[in-house]
């Protein structure tokens, strides 16, 4: 997920395999929730029902998949 952070902040594409996203989802799902997990993840960000697995992962980790740097 930090790779997505850096790629997004620098205007680059972030590519992850389906297997990588699936493995990360297995890890993140137990920690996700409306209050987040202090020191680990922020509060979950709601994403559309048809969101991609990557966008779902980002939302569960407290990241907004629509975020883009200003300017």
PDB file of N, CA, C, O and CB in Angstrom:
ATOM      1  N   UNK A   1       0.805  -1.164   0.000  1.00  0.00           N
ATOM      2  CA  UNK A   1       0.000   0.000   0.000  1.00  0.00           C
ATOM      3  C   UNK A   1       0.861   1.246   0.000  1.00  0.00           C
ATOM      4  O   UNK A   1       0.467   2.277  -0.544  1.00  0.00           O
ATOM      5  CB  UNK A   1      -0.922  -0.012   1.168  1.00  0.00           C
ATOM      6  N   UNK A   2       2.031   1.157   0.606  1.00  0.00           N
ATOM      7  CA  UNK A   2       2.909   2.324   0.561  1.00  0.00           C
ATOM      8  C   UNK A   2       3.369   2.583  -0.870  1.00  0.00           C
ATOM      9  O   UNK A   2       3.605   3.728  -1.254  1.00  0.00           O
ATOM     10  CB  UNK A   2       4.126   2.128   1.489  1.00  0.00           C
ATOM     11  N   UNK A   3       3.494   1.520  -1.655  1.00  0.00           N
ATOM     12  CA  UNK A   3       3.836   1.698  -3.065  1.00  0.00           C
ATOM     13  C   UNK A   3       2.765   2.492  -3.794  1.00  0.00           C
ATOM     14  O   UNK A   3       3.083   3.334  -4.633  1.00  0.00           O
ATOM     15  CB  UNK A   3       4.032   0.344  -3.741  1.00  0.00           C
ATOM     16  N   UNK A   4       1.492   2.233  -3.482  1.00  0.00           N
ATOM     17  CA  UNK A   4       0.397   3.000  -4.072  1.00  0.00           C
ATOM     18  C   UNK A   4       0.498   4.450  -3.628  1.00  0.00           C
ATOM     19  O   UNK A   4       0.318   5.361  -4.435  1.00  0.00           O
ATOM     20  CB  UNK A   4      -0.977   2.404  -3.678  1.00  0.00           C
ATOM     21  N   UNK A   5       0.787   4.672  -2.337  1.00  0.00           N
ATOM     22  CA  UNK A   5       0.915   6.036  -1.821  1.00  0.00           C
ATOM     23  C   UNK A   5       1.953   6.824  -2.619  1.00  0.00           C
ATOM     24  O   UNK A   5       1.694   7.942  -3.066  1.00  0.00           O
ATOM     25  CB  UNK A   5       1.299   6.014  -0.332  1.00  0.00           C
ATOM     26  N   UNK A   6       3.126   6.224  -2.789  1.00  0.00           N
ATOM     27  CA  UNK A   6       4.222   6.904  -3.486  1.00  0.00           C
ATOM     28  C   UNK A   6       3.870   7.105  -4.952  1.00  0.00           C
ATOM     29  O   UNK A   6       4.070   8.190  -5.497  1.00  0.00           O
ATOM     30  CB  UNK A   6       5.535   6.100  -3.357  1.00  0.00           C
ATOM     31  N   UNK A   7       3.347   6.067  -5.592  1.00  0.00           N
ATOM     32  CA  UNK A   7       2.994   6.190  -7.011  1.00  0.00           C
ATOM     33  C   UNK A   7       1.951   7.272  -7.218  1.00  0.00           C
ATOM     34  O   UNK A   7       2.090   8.100  -8.118  1.00  0.00           O
ATOM     35  CB  UNK A   7       2.476   4.855  -7.557  1.00  0.00           C
ATOM     36  N   UNK A   8       0.913   7.279  -6.400  1.00  0.00           N
ATOM     37  CA  UNK A   8      -0.150   8.265  -6.556  1.00  0.00           C
ATOM     38  C   UNK A   8       0.372   9.675  -6.311  1.00  0.00           C
ATOM     39  O   UNK A   8       0.042  10.602  -7.051  1.00  0.00           O
ATOM     40  CB  UNK A   8      -1.305   7.959  -5.604  1.00  0.00           C
ATOM     41  N   UNK A   9       1.186   9.836  -5.272  1.00  0.00           N
ATOM     42  CA  UNK A   9       1.699  11.160  -4.922  1.00  0.00           C
ATOM     43  C   UNK A   9       2.636  11.720  -5.988  1.00  0.00           C
ATOM     44  O   UNK A   9       2.792  12.935  -6.103  1.00  0.00           O
ATOM     45  CB  UNK A   9       2.421  11.101  -3.589  1.00  0.00           C
ATOM     46  N   UNK A  10       3.262  10.833  -6.771  1.00  0.00           N
ATOM     47  CA  UNK A  10       4.205  11.276  -7.798  1.00  0.00           C
ATOM     48  C   UNK A  10       3.630  11.171  -9.206  1.00  0.00           C
ATOM     49  O   UNK A  10       4.354  11.334 -10.188  1.00  0.00           O
ATOM     50  CB  UNK A  10       5.478  10.467  -7.711  1.00  0.00           C
ATOM     51  N   UNK A  11       2.328  10.899  -9.307  1.00  0.00           N
ATOM     52  CA  UNK A  11       1.670  10.882 -10.610  1.00  0.00           C
ATOM     53  C   UNK A  11       1.979   9.664 -11.457  1.00  0.00           C
ATOM     54  O   UNK A  11       1.865   9.719 -12.681  1.00  0.00           O
ATOM     55  CB  UNK A  11       2.047  12.090 -11.362  1.00  0.00           C
ATOM     56  N   UNK A  12       2.367   8.567 -10.828  1.00  0.00           N
ATOM     57  CA  UNK A  12       2.686   7.355 -11.565  1.00  0.00           C
ATOM     58  C   UNK A  12       1.571   6.318 -11.406  1.00  0.00           C
ATOM     59  O   UNK A  12       0.786   6.364 -10.458  1.00  0.00           O
ATOM     60  CB  UNK A  12       4.027   6.778 -11.088  1.00  0.00           C
ATOM     61  N   UNK A  13       1.524   5.396 -12.348  1.00  0.00           N
ATOM     62  CA  UNK A  13       0.591   4.282 -12.233  1.00  0.00           C
ATOM     63  C   UNK A  13       1.111   3.316 -11.192  1.00  0.00           C
ATOM     64  O   UNK A  13       2.320   3.172 -11.008  1.00  0.00           O
ATOM     65  CB  UNK A  13       0.390   3.570 -13.593  1.00  0.00           C
ATOM     66  N   UNK A  14       0.194   2.657 -10.515  1.00  0.00           N
ATOM     67  CA  UNK A  14       0.570   1.614  -9.566  1.00  0.00           C
ATOM     68  C   UNK A  14       0.007   0.306 -10.079  1.00  0.00           C
ATOM     69  O   UNK A  14      -1.198   0.182 -10.295  1.00  0.00           O
ATOM     70  CB  UNK A  14       0.053   1.927  -8.121  1.00  0.00           C
ATOM     71  N   UNK A  15       0.868  -0.656 -10.272  1.00  0.00           N
ATOM     72  CA  UNK A  15       0.447  -1.951 -10.788  1.00  0.00           C
ATOM     73  C   UNK A  15       0.694  -3.012  -9.726  1.00  0.00           C
ATOM     74  O   UNK A  15       1.808  -3.149  -9.220  1.00  0.00           O
ATOM     75  CB  UNK A  15       1.195  -2.299 -12.102  1.00  0.00           C
ATOM     76  N   UNK A  16      -0.326  -3.743  -9.399  1.00  0.00           N
ATOM     77  CA  UNK A  16      -0.218  -4.860  -8.469  1.00  0.00           C
ATOM     78  C   UNK A  16      -0.901  -6.056  -9.103  1.00  0.00           C
ATOM     79  O   UNK A  16      -1.900  -5.907  -9.806  1.00  0.00           O
ATOM     80  CB  UNK A  16      -0.848  -4.518  -7.079  1.00  0.00           C
ATOM     81  N   UNK A  17      -0.370  -7.231  -8.857  1.00  0.00           N
ATOM     82  CA  UNK A  17      -0.994  -8.434  -9.409  1.00  0.00           C
ATOM     83  C   UNK A  17      -2.255  -8.763  -8.611  1.00  0.00           C
ATOM     84  O   UNK A  17      -2.428  -8.304  -7.482  1.00  0.00           O
ATOM     85  CB  UNK A  17      -0.002  -9.634  -9.390  1.00  0.00           C
ATOM     86  N   UNK A  18      -3.115  -9.550  -9.204  1.00  0.00           N
ATOM     87  CA  UNK A  18      -4.317 -10.000  -8.501  1.00  0.00           C
ATOM     88  C   UNK A  18      -3.943 -10.752  -7.227  1.00  0.00           C
ATOM     89  O   UNK A  18      -4.602 -10.605  -6.198  1.00  0.00           O
ATOM     90  CB  UNK A  18      -5.178 -10.894  -9.416  1.00  0.00           C
ATOM     91  N   UNK A  19      -2.884 -11.559  -7.299  1.00  0.00           N
ATOM     92  CA  UNK A  19      -2.452 -12.340  -6.136  1.00  0.00           C
ATOM     93  C   UNK A  19      -1.956 -11.423  -5.013  1.00  0.00           C
ATOM     94  O   UNK A  19      -2.225 -11.681  -3.840  1.00  0.00           O
ATOM     95  CB  UNK A  19      -1.343 -13.332  -6.539  1.00  0.00           C
ATOM     96  N   UNK A  20      -1.241 -10.367  -5.363  1.00  0.00           N
ATOM     97  CA  UNK A  20      -0.757  -9.424  -4.344  1.00  0.00           C
ATOM     98  C   UNK A  20      -1.920  -8.722  -3.654  1.00  0.00           C
ATOM     99  O   UNK A  20      -1.940  -8.595  -2.430  1.00  0.00           O
ATOM    100  CB  UNK A  20       0.184  -8.382  -4.976  1.00  0.00           C
ATOM    101  N   UNK A  21      -2.875  -8.275  -4.435  1.00  0.00           N
ATOM    102  CA  UNK A  21      -4.035  -7.591  -3.870  1.00  0.00           C
ATOM    103  C   UNK A  21      -4.837  -8.549  -2.992  1.00  0.00           C
ATOM    104  O   UNK A  21      -5.271  -8.176  -1.902  1.00  0.00           O
ATOM    105  CB  UNK A  21      -4.926  -7.013  -4.992  1.00  0.00           C
ATOM    106  N   UNK A  22      -5.035  -9.773  -3.456  1.00  0.00           N
ATOM    107  CA  UNK A  22      -5.789 -10.758  -2.682  1.00  0.00           C
ATOM    108  C   UNK A  22      -5.107 -11.047  -1.348  1.00  0.00           C
ATOM    109  O   UNK A  22      -5.774 -11.133  -0.317  1.00  0.00           O
ATOM    110  CB  UNK A  22      -5.950 -12.055  -3.481  1.00  0.00           C
ATOM    111  N   UNK A  23      -3.796 -11.194  -1.361  1.00  0.00           N
ATOM    112  CA  UNK A  23      -3.061 -11.459  -0.122  1.00  0.00           C
ATOM    113  C   UNK A  23      -3.164 -10.275   0.830  1.00  0.00           C
ATOM    114  O   UNK A  23      -3.336 -10.463   2.034  1.00  0.00           O
ATOM    115  CB  UNK A  23      -1.586 -11.766  -0.425  1.00  0.00           C
ATOM    116  N   UNK A  24      -3.063  -9.072   0.310  1.00  0.00           N
ATOM    117  CA  UNK A  24      -3.164  -7.881   1.156  1.00  0.00           C
ATOM    118  C   UNK A  24      -4.571  -7.749   1.734  1.00  0.00           C
ATOM    119  O   UNK A  24      -4.726  -7.340   2.885  1.00  0.00           O
ATOM    120  CB  UNK A  24      -2.797  -6.618   0.356  1.00  0.00           C
ATOM    121  N   UNK A  25      -5.591  -8.085   0.959  1.00  0.00           N
ATOM    122  CA  UNK A  25      -6.969  -8.038   1.464  1.00  0.00           C
ATOM    123  C   UNK A  25      -7.159  -8.978   2.653  1.00  0.00           C
ATOM    124  O   UNK A  25      -7.821  -8.625   3.629  1.00  0.00           O
ATOM    125  CB  UNK A  25      -7.958  -8.401   0.349  1.00  0.00           C
ATOM    126  N   UNK A  26      -6.583 -10.166   2.568  1.00  0.00           N
ATOM    127  CA  UNK A  26      -6.680 -11.127   3.664  1.00  0.00           C
ATOM    128  C   UNK A  26      -6.078 -10.539   4.937  1.00  0.00           C
ATOM    129  O   UNK A  26      -6.601 -10.758   6.030  1.00  0.00           O
ATOM    130  CB  UNK A  26      -5.973 -12.447   3.295  1.00  0.00           C
ATOM    131  N   UNK A  27      -4.992  -9.801   4.801  1.00  0.00           N
ATOM    132  CA  UNK A  27      -4.354  -9.184   5.960  1.00  0.00           C
ATOM    133  C   UNK A  27      -5.149  -7.998   6.493  1.00  0.00           C
ATOM    134  O   UNK A  27      -5.339  -7.872   7.703  1.00  0.00           O
ATOM    135  CB  UNK A  27      -2.952  -8.740   5.604  1.00  0.00           C
ATOM    136  N   UNK A  28      -5.612  -7.131   5.602  1.00  0.00           N
ATOM    137  CA  UNK A  28      -6.238  -5.863   5.999  1.00  0.00           C
ATOM    138  C   UNK A  28      -7.661  -6.033   6.525  1.00  0.00           C
ATOM    139  O   UNK A  28      -8.049  -5.348   7.472  1.00  0.00           O
ATOM    140  CB  UNK A  28      -6.250  -4.913   4.828  1.00  0.00           C
ATOM    141  N   UNK A  29      -8.439  -6.921   5.935  1.00  0.00           N
ATOM    142  CA  UNK A  29      -9.858  -7.027   6.297  1.00  0.00           C
ATOM    143  C   UNK A  29     -10.116  -7.141   7.802  1.00  0.00           C
ATOM    144  O   UNK A  29     -11.027  -6.471   8.289  1.00  0.00           O
ATOM    145  CB  UNK A  29     -10.455  -8.215   5.612  1.00  0.00           C
ATOM    146  N   UNK A  30      -9.378  -7.940   8.561  1.00  0.00           N
ATOM    147  CA  UNK A  30      -9.673  -8.035   9.997  1.00  0.00           C
ATOM    148  C   UNK A  30      -9.421  -6.742  10.780  1.00  0.00           C
ATOM    149  O   UNK A  30      -9.972  -6.558  11.865  1.00  0.00           O
ATOM    150  CB  UNK A  30      -8.852  -9.133  10.597  1.00  0.00           C
ATOM    151  N   UNK A  31      -8.594  -5.851  10.237  1.00  0.00           N
ATOM    152  CA  UNK A  31      -8.254  -4.612  10.925  1.00  0.00           C
ATOM    153  C   UNK A  31      -9.107  -3.427  10.486  1.00  0.00           C
ATOM    154  O   UNK A  31      -9.047  -2.362  11.100  1.00  0.00           O
ATOM    155  CB  UNK A  31      -6.808  -4.294  10.703  1.00  0.00           C
ATOM    156  N   UNK A  32      -9.892  -3.598   9.441  1.00  0.00           N
ATOM    157  CA  UNK A  32     -10.645  -2.477   8.885  1.00  0.00           C
ATOM    158  C   UNK A  32     -11.907  -2.225   9.695  1.00  0.00           C
ATOM    159  O   UNK A  32     -12.445  -3.123  10.343  1.00  0.00           O
ATOM    160  CB  UNK A  32     -11.002  -2.740   7.417  1.00  0.00           C
ATOM    161  N   UNK A  33     -12.354  -1.009   9.641  1.00  0.00           N
ATOM    162  CA  UNK A  33     -13.591  -0.653  10.320  1.00  0.00           C
ATOM    163  C   UNK A  33     -13.759   0.850  10.344  1.00  0.00           C
ATOM    164  O   UNK A  33     -12.861   1.589   9.939  1.00  0.00           O
ATOM    165  CB  UNK A  33     -13.613  -1.214  11.741  1.00  0.00           C
ATOM    166  N   UNK A  34     -14.895   1.298  10.812  1.00  0.00           N
ATOM    167  CA  UNK A  34     -15.173   2.728  10.801  1.00  0.00           C
ATOM    168  C   UNK A  34     -14.228   3.528  11.695  1.00  0.00           C
ATOM    169  O   UNK A  34     -14.036   4.723  11.469  1.00  0.00           O
ATOM    170  CB  UNK A  34     -16.592   2.969  11.227  1.00  0.00           C
ATOM    171  N   UNK A  35     -13.643   2.899  12.693  1.00  0.00           N
ATOM    172  CA  UNK A  35     -12.727   3.612  13.578  1.00  0.00           C
ATOM    173  C   UNK A  35     -11.259   3.407  13.203  1.00  0.00           C
ATOM    174  O   UNK A  35     -10.385   4.079  13.750  1.00  0.00           O
ATOM    175  CB  UNK A  35     -12.950   3.171  15.002  1.00  0.00           C
ATOM    176  N   UNK A  36     -10.980   2.492  12.283  1.00  0.00           N
ATOM    177  CA  UNK A  36      -9.609   2.193  11.903  1.00  0.00           C
ATOM    178  C   UNK A  36      -8.916   1.390  12.991  1.00  0.00           C
ATOM    179  O   UNK A  36      -9.556   0.932  13.937  1.00  0.00           O
ATOM    180  CB  UNK A  36      -8.838   3.481  11.620  1.00  0.00           C
ATOM    181  N   UNK A  37      -7.624   1.222  12.857  1.00  0.00           N
ATOM    182  CA  UNK A  37      -6.801   0.540  13.851  1.00  0.00           C
ATOM    183  C   UNK A  37      -5.627   1.444  14.145  1.00  0.00           C
ATOM    184  O   UNK A  37      -4.743   1.620  13.306  1.00  0.00           O
ATOM    185  CB  UNK A  37      -6.327  -0.874  13.357  1.00  0.00           C
ATOM    186  N   UNK A  38      -5.613   2.016  15.327  1.00  0.00           N
ATOM    187  CA  UNK A  38      -4.592   2.997  15.691  1.00  0.00           C
ATOM    188  C   UNK A  38      -3.187   2.467  15.410  1.00  0.00           C
ATOM    189  O   UNK A  38      -2.835   1.350  15.788  1.00  0.00           O
ATOM    190  CB  UNK A  38      -4.723   3.375  17.170  1.00  0.00           C
ATOM    191  N   UNK A  39      -2.406   3.293  14.743  1.00  0.00           N
ATOM    192  CA  UNK A  39      -1.039   2.942  14.415  1.00  0.00           C
ATOM    193  C   UNK A  39      -0.885   2.029  13.218  1.00  0.00           C
ATOM    194  O   UNK A  39       0.237   1.711  12.823  1.00  0.00           O
ATOM    195  CB  UNK A  39      -0.416   2.312  15.572  1.00  0.00           C
ATOM    196  N   UNK A  40      -1.986   1.607  12.639  1.00  0.00           N
ATOM    197  CA  UNK A  40      -1.913   0.684  11.515  1.00  0.00           C
ATOM    198  C   UNK A  40      -2.684   1.198  10.307  1.00  0.00           C
ATOM    199  O   UNK A  40      -2.107   1.396   9.238  1.00  0.00           O
ATOM    200  CB  UNK A  40      -2.440  -0.675  11.923  1.00  0.00           C
ATOM    201  N   UNK A  41      -4.005   1.419  10.475  1.00  0.00           N
ATOM    202  CA  UNK A  41      -4.846   1.881   9.375  1.00  0.00           C
ATOM    203  C   UNK A  41      -5.814   2.931   9.870  1.00  0.00           C
ATOM    204  O   UNK A  41      -6.264   2.899  11.015  1.00  0.00           O
ATOM    205  CB  UNK A  41      -5.609   0.712   8.736  1.00  0.00           C
ATOM    206  N   UNK A  42      -6.130   3.878   8.973  1.00  0.00           N
ATOM    207  CA  UNK A  42      -7.144   4.865   9.288  1.00  0.00           C
ATOM    208  C   UNK A  42      -8.528   4.277   9.147  1.00  0.00           C
ATOM    209  O   UNK A  42      -8.681   3.121   8.753  1.00  0.00           O
ATOM    210  CB  UNK A  42      -6.998   6.082   8.400  1.00  0.00           C
ATOM    211  N   UNK A  43      -9.529   5.063   9.465  1.00  0.00           N
ATOM    212  CA  UNK A  43     -10.910   4.597   9.289  1.00  0.00           C
ATOM    213  C   UNK A  43     -11.155   4.210   7.828  1.00  0.00           C
ATOM    214  O   UNK A  43     -10.657   4.863   6.911  1.00  0.00           O
ATOM    215  CB  UNK A  43     -11.920   5.693   9.734  1.00  0.00           C
ATOM    216  N   UNK A  44     -11.919   3.152   7.628  1.00  0.00           N
ATOM    217  CA  UNK A  44     -12.207   2.690   6.274  1.00  0.00           C
ATOM    218  C   UNK A  44     -12.904   3.783   5.478  1.00  0.00           C
ATOM    219  O   UNK A  44     -13.733   4.528   6.002  1.00  0.00           O
ATOM    220  CB  UNK A  44     -13.070   1.419   6.307  1.00  0.00           C
ATOM    221  N   UNK A  45     -12.550   3.862   4.206  1.00  0.00           N
ATOM    222  CA  UNK A  45     -13.161   4.800   3.266  1.00  0.00           C
ATOM    223  C   UNK A  45     -14.131   3.999   2.404  1.00  0.00           C
ATOM    224  O   UNK A  45     -13.751   2.989   1.811  1.00  0.00           O
ATOM    225  CB  UNK A  45     -12.074   5.543   2.383  1.00  0.00           C
ATOM    226  N   UNK A  46     -15.365   4.443   2.336  1.00  0.00           N
ATOM    227  CA  UNK A  46     -16.368   3.729   1.543  1.00  0.00           C
ATOM    228  C   UNK A  46     -16.046   3.829   0.057  1.00  0.00           C
ATOM    229  O   UNK A  46     -15.719   4.898  -0.457  1.00  0.00           O
ATOM    230  CB  UNK A  46     -17.777   4.287   1.820  1.00  0.00           C
ATOM    231  N   UNK A  47     -16.147   2.689  -0.618  1.00  0.00           N
ATOM    232  CA  UNK A  47     -15.961   2.658  -2.069  1.00  0.00           C
ATOM    233  C   UNK A  47     -17.213   2.041  -2.690  1.00  0.00           C
ATOM    234  O   UNK A  47     -17.991   1.380  -2.003  1.00  0.00           O
ATOM    235  CB  UNK A  47     -14.667   1.848  -2.468  1.00  0.00           C
ATOM    236  N   UNK A  48     -17.398   2.255  -3.969  1.00  0.00           N
ATOM    237  CA  UNK A  48     -18.572   1.737  -4.671  1.00  0.00           C
ATOM    238  C   UNK A  48     -18.605   0.216  -4.618  1.00  0.00           C
ATOM    239  O   UNK A  48     -17.563  -0.434  -4.538  1.00  0.00           O
ATOM    240  CB  UNK A  48     -18.582   2.216  -6.129  1.00  0.00           C
ATOM    241  N   UNK A  49     -19.798  -0.340  -4.663  1.00  0.00           N
ATOM    242  CA  UNK A  49     -19.966  -1.784  -4.629  1.00  0.00           C
ATOM    243  C   UNK A  49     -19.252  -2.509  -5.752  1.00  0.00           C
ATOM    244  O   UNK A  49     -18.834  -3.654  -5.586  1.00  0.00           O
ATOM    245  CB  UNK A  49     -21.407  -2.116  -4.675  1.00  0.00           C
ATOM    246  N   UNK A  50     -19.109  -1.857  -6.888  1.00  0.00           N
ATOM    247  CA  UNK A  50     -18.442  -2.473  -8.028  1.00  0.00           C
ATOM    248  C   UNK A  50     -16.963  -2.092  -8.116  1.00  0.00           C
ATOM    249  O   UNK A  50     -16.331  -2.261  -9.159  1.00  0.00           O
ATOM    250  CB  UNK A  50     -19.147  -2.082  -9.308  1.00  0.00           C
ATOM    251  N   UNK A  51     -16.419  -1.574  -7.009  1.00  0.00           N
ATOM    252  CA  UNK A  51     -15.016  -1.155  -6.977  1.00  0.00           C
ATOM    253  C   UNK A  51     -14.093  -2.342  -7.253  1.00  0.00           C
ATOM    254  O   UNK A  51     -14.410  -3.489  -6.940  1.00  0.00           O
ATOM    255  CB  UNK A  51     -14.673  -0.517  -5.614  1.00  0.00           C
ATOM    256  N   UNK A  52     -12.959  -2.033  -7.839  1.00  0.00           N
ATOM    257  CA  UNK A  52     -11.962  -3.077  -8.100  1.00  0.00           C
ATOM    258  C   UNK A  52     -11.418  -3.601  -6.773  1.00  0.00           C
ATOM    259  O   UNK A  52     -11.530  -2.927  -5.749  1.00  0.00           O
ATOM    260  CB  UNK A  52     -10.801  -2.533  -8.993  1.00  0.00           C
ATOM    261  N   UNK A  53     -10.833  -4.792  -6.783  1.00  0.00           N
ATOM    262  CA  UNK A  53     -10.229  -5.299  -5.547  1.00  0.00           C
ATOM    263  C   UNK A  53      -9.176  -4.347  -4.973  1.00  0.00           C
ATOM    264  O   UNK A  53      -9.071  -4.201  -3.756  1.00  0.00           O
ATOM    265  CB  UNK A  53      -9.600  -6.660  -5.802  1.00  0.00           C
ATOM    266  N   UNK A  54      -8.399  -3.702  -5.842  1.00  0.00           N
ATOM    267  CA  UNK A  54      -7.398  -2.747  -5.351  1.00  0.00           C
ATOM    268  C   UNK A  54      -8.073  -1.562  -4.669  1.00  0.00           C
ATOM    269  O   UNK A  54      -7.654  -1.151  -3.587  1.00  0.00           O
ATOM    270  CB  UNK A  54      -6.505  -2.255  -6.507  1.00  0.00           C
ATOM    271  N   UNK A  55      -9.098  -1.015  -5.283  1.00  0.00           N
ATOM    272  CA  UNK A  55      -9.804   0.110  -4.665  1.00  0.00           C
ATOM    273  C   UNK A  55     -10.449  -0.309  -3.342  1.00  0.00           C
ATOM    274  O   UNK A  55     -10.477   0.464  -2.385  1.00  0.00           O
ATOM    275  CB  UNK A  55     -10.875   0.664  -5.625  1.00  0.00           C
ATOM    276  N   UNK A  56     -10.960  -1.527  -3.298  1.00  0.00           N
ATOM    277  CA  UNK A  56     -11.539  -2.034  -2.050  1.00  0.00           C
ATOM    278  C   UNK A  56     -10.461  -2.140  -0.974  1.00  0.00           C
ATOM    279  O   UNK A  56     -10.685  -1.753   0.173  1.00  0.00           O
ATOM    280  CB  UNK A  56     -12.208  -3.412  -2.277  1.00  0.00           C
ATOM    281  N   UNK A  57      -9.306  -2.656  -1.338  1.00  0.00           N
ATOM    282  CA  UNK A  57      -8.177  -2.752  -0.414  1.00  0.00           C
ATOM    283  C   UNK A  57      -7.784  -1.376   0.099  1.00  0.00           C
ATOM    284  O   UNK A  57      -7.592  -1.189   1.300  1.00  0.00           O
ATOM    285  CB  UNK A  57      -6.980  -3.425  -1.093  1.00  0.00           C
ATOM    286  N   UNK A  58      -7.665  -0.428  -0.794  1.00  0.00           N
ATOM    287  CA  UNK A  58      -7.288   0.927  -0.399  1.00  0.00           C
ATOM    288  C   UNK A  58      -8.312   1.503   0.569  1.00  0.00           C
ATOM    289  O   UNK A  58      -7.948   2.074   1.597  1.00  0.00           O
ATOM    290  CB  UNK A  58      -7.153   1.833  -1.633  1.00  0.00           C
ATOM    291  N   UNK A  59      -9.584   1.354   0.244  1.00  0.00           N
ATOM    292  CA  UNK A  59     -10.625   1.865   1.122  1.00  0.00           C
ATOM    293  C   UNK A  59     -10.584   1.231   2.495  1.00  0.00           C
ATOM    294  O   UNK A  59     -10.729   1.925   3.501  1.00  0.00           O
ATOM    295  CB  UNK A  59     -11.973   1.645   0.506  1.00  0.00           C
ATOM    296  N   UNK A  60     -10.389  -0.082   2.556  1.00  0.00           N
ATOM    297  CA  UNK A  60     -10.335  -0.771   3.846  1.00  0.00           C
ATOM    298  C   UNK A  60      -9.150  -0.311   4.685  1.00  0.00           C
ATOM    299  O   UNK A  60      -9.195  -0.359   5.914  1.00  0.00           O
ATOM    300  CB  UNK A  60     -10.262  -2.276   3.634  1.00  0.00           C
ATOM    301  N   UNK A  61      -8.092   0.134   4.017  1.00  0.00           N
ATOM    302  CA  UNK A  61      -6.898   0.582   4.744  1.00  0.00           C
ATOM    303  C   UNK A  61      -6.967   2.060   5.128  1.00  0.00           C
ATOM    304  O   UNK A  61      -6.034   2.598   5.724  1.00  0.00           O
ATOM    305  CB  UNK A  61      -5.658   0.333   3.903  1.00  0.00           C
ATOM    306  N   UNK A  62      -8.074   2.706   4.782  1.00  0.00           N
ATOM    307  CA  UNK A  62      -8.233   4.112   5.136  1.00  0.00           C
ATOM    308  C   UNK A  62      -7.769   5.073   4.065  1.00  0.00           C
ATOM    309  O   UNK A  62      -7.678   6.278   4.301  1.00  0.00           O
ATOM    310  CB  UNK A  62      -7.500   4.394   6.384  1.00  0.00           C
ATOM    311  N   UNK A  63      -7.478   4.550   2.895  1.00  0.00           N
ATOM    312  CA  UNK A  63      -7.053   5.402   1.781  1.00  0.00           C
ATOM    313  C   UNK A  63      -8.239   5.612   0.844  1.00  0.00           C
ATOM    314  O   UNK A  63      -9.073   4.726   0.658  1.00  0.00           O
ATOM    315  CB  UNK A  63      -5.842   4.771   1.014  1.00  0.00           C
ATOM    316  N   UNK A  64      -8.288   6.804   0.263  1.00  0.00           N
ATOM    317  CA  UNK A  64      -9.331   7.114  -0.716  1.00  0.00           C
ATOM    318  C   UNK A  64      -8.768   6.833  -2.106  1.00  0.00           C
ATOM    319  O   UNK A  64      -7.866   7.546  -2.547  1.00  0.00           O
ATOM    320  CB  UNK A  64      -9.818   8.608  -0.589  1.00  0.00           C
ATOM    321  N   UNK A  65      -9.266   5.826  -2.804  1.00  0.00           N
ATOM    322  CA  UNK A  65      -8.728   5.499  -4.130  1.00  0.00           C
ATOM    323  C   UNK A  65      -8.827   6.652  -5.131  1.00  0.00           C
ATOM    324  O   UNK A  65      -8.134   6.647  -6.148  1.00  0.00           O
ATOM    325  CB  UNK A  65      -9.449   4.300  -4.685  1.00  0.00           C
ATOM    326  N   UNK A  66      -9.677   7.633  -4.854  1.00  0.00           N
ATOM    327  CA  UNK A  66      -9.829   8.781  -5.766  1.00  0.00           C
ATOM    328  C   UNK A  66      -8.842   9.898  -5.464  1.00  0.00           C
ATOM    329  O   UNK A  66      -8.783  10.886  -6.197  1.00  0.00           O
ATOM    330  CB  UNK A  66     -11.244   9.327  -5.687  1.00  0.00           C
ATOM    331  N   UNK A  67      -8.060   9.754  -4.385  1.00  0.00           N
ATOM    332  CA  UNK A  67      -7.149  10.822  -3.980  1.00  0.00           C
ATOM    333  C   UNK A  67      -6.129  11.112  -5.062  1.00  0.00           C
ATOM    334  O   UNK A  67      -5.628  10.200  -5.720  1.00  0.00           O
ATOM    335  CB  UNK A  67      -6.440  10.457  -2.684  1.00  0.00           C
ATOM    336  N   UNK A  68      -5.828  12.380  -5.241  1.00  0.00           N
ATOM    337  CA  UNK A  68      -4.784  12.816  -6.161  1.00  0.00           C
ATOM    338  C   UNK A  68      -4.123  14.040  -5.550  1.00  0.00           C
ATOM    339  O   UNK A  68      -4.776  14.811  -4.846  1.00  0.00           O
ATOM    340  CB  UNK A  68      -5.362  13.129  -7.591  1.00  0.00           C
ATOM    341  N   UNK A  69      -2.827  14.228  -5.812  1.00  0.00           N
ATOM    342  CA  UNK A  69      -2.167  15.399  -5.265  1.00  0.00           C
ATOM    343  C   UNK A  69      -2.724  16.680  -5.856  1.00  0.00           C
ATOM    344  O   UNK A  69      -3.176  16.702  -7.001  1.00  0.00           O
ATOM    345  CB  UNK A  69      -0.679  15.322  -5.508  1.00  0.00           C
ATOM    346  N   UNK A  70      -2.692  17.732  -5.082  1.00  0.00           N
ATOM    347  CA  UNK A  70      -3.180  19.040  -5.557  1.00  0.00           C
ATOM    348  C   UNK A  70      -2.292  19.528  -6.703  1.00  0.00           C
ATOM    349  O   UNK A  70      -1.076  19.337  -6.708  1.00  0.00           O
ATOM    350  CB  UNK A  70      -3.200  20.091  -4.392  1.00  0.00           C
ATOM    351  N   UNK A  71      -2.943  20.154  -7.654  1.00  0.00           N
ATOM    352  CA  UNK A  71      -2.188  20.767  -8.749  1.00  0.00           C
ATOM    353  C   UNK A  71      -2.047  19.860  -9.863  1.00  0.00           C
ATOM    354  O   UNK A  71      -1.438  20.213 -10.873  1.00  0.00           O
ATOM    355  CB  UNK A  71      -0.860  21.206  -8.320  1.00  0.00           C
TER     356      UNK A  71
END
